[in-house]
Amino acid sequence: MTLKLYAHPFSAYCQKVLIALYENGTPFEWRQLSPDNPQIMEEFAALWPIKRFPVLVDEGRTIQESTIIIEYLALHYPGPVSLLPADPRAALEVRLMDRFFDNYVSTSQQKIVFDALRPEAERDARGCADARAMLDTAYAWLDKTMAGREWAAGERFSLADCAAAPSLFYADWTHRIDAAFTHVIAYRQRLLKRPSFARAVDEARPFRPWFPLGAPDRD
């Protein structure tokens, strides 16, 4: 086995990569990041001093950032599920939606969660209000976009859906998707039923008490 994934199962960006791995049944070695595994933490810090995960290692080559990891897997470990279209024009739509979920949904959601981890005197109320406003705007745009789509970029499950699944999963915990956004809610439910994401969600269940805002009793 050549692939090693330095990750944590409760992390949205790690789940994004896990979905891609599970979609194609790609074998890999888990290097689960935890203070209880100091050797793995040291390996991880040496590989990527920025200390943002996940990180993939393939026979000595280090690949950072979830989107790049998924594209690397598509190039070097292709499987039955193609997560990026061969047509460059179709691929642009996939990449756009991938960036949408990372930049406007996940980043906004994480702003609120990370703020909750700070001491009260250091919290950023204005920043969190802006993040919630961005989530509302993103939900509204996505609801219109998903009105005629099954998956994020059209009819086929793709890299964009790998990004969408954990982004919407945690975003709805953090800032509930309004009931009026029926297309977003239905899409989130389709993602939860996808076997690759369902597996990632189940693997992360033991860590739900860690969620600083309190994990809801659902999903």
N, C-alpha and C positions, 0 to 999 in steps of 0.2 A: 504494500500500500504506500503510495507516494504522497498523497494529499494529506496535509494536516491543517485543521481549521481551529484557530485560536478564537474562541467565541464564548458567549454565555447564552443559554436558551431563553432568557427573559428579555433579551435585547431585541428591539425592533429591527435594527440593521442586521443583526445576526440571523434573525428569523428570515429576513429577506433572502439571504444566501442559502439558508437551510431549505427554503422552498425550492430553489433552483436545483440543489443537490438531490432532494427527494423526488422532484418531478422526473428526473432521469435515472434515479437509482445509482447515482455516482458514489462509489465507495470513498470514504475518507476517515481519518483518525480524529476523533474529538480531542481537543486540548482545551478543556473547560477552564475558563478563567475564574479564579476564586482565591481569596486570601488563604483558604485552606490548602491551596496548591502553590506554595511560594516558588517552587522550581519552574512551574509553567508561567507564573507571573514574570519571573526574571527572563525567561526565554522570550516572552512576548515583548517586554520592554526593550530588550536588545534588538529584536527584529524591527520594532517600530516605536521609536522614542516619543512620538506624538501620543501614544497609548490610547488610540481610538480603535475599536474593534467593530467587525471581525478583520482578521488577517489570515490569508491563505498562504501556505508554503508548499511548493511543488518542487521536490528534488533540489532544494537549496535556493529556489527562486521565491522571493517574497512578493505577494500581491496584496495591496491595500485597497480599501474602499469597496463597499458592497456592489455597486454597479459595475466597477471594473472587474471585480472577482467573477461576477456572473458572465460578463462578456469574455473573460479569460477561459472560463469553463466551456463556453460555447465554441471557442476556437480550438481548445486542446482536448476537451473531453465531451464531444458532442454525443447526445443521446437521442432517443425517439421524440422528445419534445423540444422543438426549436423555439427558444425564447426570444430570439431576435430575427425578424424577417430578412431573407436574402435580398429582397428588393430594397435598395437604399432609401427610397421615398417612403415606403411603409415603415422602415426602421426609424425614420425621423419622428413619426408619430409615436412610436413606442418610447423613444428616448425623451420626447417632450413630456409624455405622461409620467414617465419615471421621475423626471426632474420635478414635475408638479407635486407628486406625492412626497418626495424627499424635502423639497424646499419650502412648500407652503402648508402641508399637512403635518408631516413628521417634525420639522423644525419648530413649528408653532406649538405643537403638543408638548414637545420636550422642553421648550422654554417654561411652560407652566409647571411641569413636573419638577424640573431642576430648581425652580424658584422655591417650590415647597420644601426642598431639602435644605435650604439656607436658614440660618437663624432669622427670627422674625424681623430683627432690626436691619437686616441686610436685604430684605425682599424688595422686589421691583414691581410695585403695583401697576404702574403705567405700562411697563413692558408686558406684563401678563394680560392687561386689558387689550393691548394692541394685538397680542397673540390670539386671544379669543375672537377679536374682530376679524383677523385674518382667517381663522378657521371657519367662521360663518360665511365669509366671502368665498372661501375655497369650496365649502359644501354646496353653496348656491350654484357656483359655476359647474361643479362636477355633476350636480343633479340634472342640469340641462344637457351636459355632454353625454351622460349615461342613458338618456331617454331612448336612444336608438341603438344601444350597444349592449352586448352580453359581457364583454371583458373590456378592460381599460382602453385598449387601442382598436377594438373592433370585435371580430368573431373568434379570435384565437387567443388563448392564454399566453402571456408573454412576460418579459422582464418587467413591464409596467405593472402587471398584477402582482409580481413578487414584491414590488415596492408598496403597492396599494394595500395588500392584506394586513401587514402589521401596522402600517400608518393609520388606517381607518379603525383597526381593532382598538388601539390604544387611544386614538383621538376621541372616539366615542366614549371611552371611560373618563377622559379628561374634560371634554366639552361636548356634551351630548348632541348628537345629530338631531336636528329638529324633525319632528314627525312629518312636517310638510315636504321634506326631501325624500320622497318615497323611492326614487331611483337609486339614491345613495344607500339607503337602508337595505334595499333589495340586493344591491351589488355586494354590500358588506356580508350579507347572509350567504350569497353564492360563494364568496371567498372562504367563509368559515366551513363550508361543505366540501371544499376542494381537499382531497386527501393529503396532499403535501402540507398545506397550511394547518389542517386539523391536527396533523401529527406534531407540527411545531408548537401549536397551542397547548396540546396535551403535555408535551415535554416541559413546558414552562409553568404548568399549574402549581408545582410545589413552591414556586417563588412568588406567588401572588401576594402574600403578606408583605412583601417588600414595597409594593406600590404605594408611594407616599400619600396619595390622595384617597387611598382606600379602594381596593378592587371591588367592583360591583358583583353581586351574586348572580351572575349571568354569563353567557358565552362559555 
